[in-house]
Amino acid sequence: MVSVGDTPTLAFRSADGAPVDLARLKGKLVLIDLWATWCGPCMEEAGHMVAVNNEYHDKGLQIIGISLEQIVN
């Protein structure tokens, strides 16, 4: 569980094998989006997430999208 003021850790390899480490994004605004194609609300938000990324990426926003396809059946 993460509480206000905590510094969560998150490190993994992306689908293309590139390392992703939340610690390397220090100083940036990071949005972590957990989603799956079987999740109706997730799919409804997909276009919005793309729009948010397009608008704010150049201002420092980093979006990390984590698909739950293989985690939950």
C-alpha positions as CSV (number, residue, x, y, z in Angstrom):
1,M,0.0,0.0,0.0
2,V,1.2,3.5,-0.9
3,S,0.4,6.4,1.4
4,V,0.8,10.2,0.9
5,G,4.5,11.1,1.2
6,D,5.7,7.6,0.3
7,T,8.2,7.0,-2.5
8,P,7.0,3.9,-4.2
9,T,9.3,1.7,-6.2
10,L,8.5,0.3,-9.6
11,A,11.0,-1.4,-11.9
12,F,10.4,-3.8,-14.8
13,R,11.1,-4.5,-18.4
14,S,8.7,-3.1,-21.0
15,A,7.2,-5.3,-23.8
16,D,10.1,-4.4,-26.0
17,G,12.6,-5.3,-23.3
18,A,13.6,-1.8,-22.3
19,P,14.2,-1.2,-18.6
20,V,11.6,1.0,-16.9
21,D,12.4,2.3,-13.5
22,L,10.3,4.9,-11.7
23,A,13.4,6.2,-9.8
24,R,14.8,7.4,-13.2
25,L,11.8,9.6,-13.7
26,K,12.3,11.6,-10.5
27,G,11.2,15.2,-11.0
28,K,8.7,14.3,-13.7
29,L,4.9,14.0,-13.2
30,V,4.2,10.3,-13.7
31,L,0.8,8.8,-14.3
32,I,0.6,5.0,-14.0
33,D,-2.4,3.6,-15.9
34,L,-3.4,0.0,-15.2
35,W,-5.6,-1.3,-18.0
36,A,-6.9,-4.4,-19.9
37,T,-8.8,-4.9,-23.1
38,W,-11.5,-6.9,-21.2
39,C,-12.1,-3.8,-18.9
40,G,-14.8,-1.7,-20.5
41,P,-14.0,1.5,-18.5
42,C,-10.3,1.1,-19.3
43,M,-11.1,0.9,-23.0
44,E,-13.4,4.0,-22.8
45,E,-10.5,5.9,-21.3
46,A,-7.9,4.8,-23.8
47,G,-8.5,7.7,-26.2
48,H,-8.5,10.2,-23.4
49,M,-5.1,8.8,-22.2
50,V,-3.7,9.3,-25.7
51,A,-5.0,12.9,-25.7
52,V,-3.5,13.6,-22.3
53,N,-0.2,12.2,-23.4
54,N,-0.2,14.3,-26.6
55,E,-1.0,17.5,-24.6
56,Y,1.3,17.1,-21.6
57,H,4.2,14.9,-22.6
58,D,6.3,17.9,-23.8
59,K,5.6,19.5,-20.4
60,G,7.1,16.6,-18.5
61,L,4.3,14.1,-18.1
62,Q,5.3,10.5,-18.4
63,I,2.6,7.9,-18.7
64,I,3.4,4.3,-17.8
65,G,0.7,2.0,-19.1
66,I,0.6,-1.5,-17.5
67,S,-1.6,-4.1,-19.2
68,L,-3.2,-6.7,-17.0
69,E,-3.9,-9.0,-19.8
70,Q,-1.7,-11.9,-18.6
71,I,-2.1,-11.2,-14.9
72,V,-5.8,-11.6,-14.5
73,N,-7.8,-14.1,-16.7
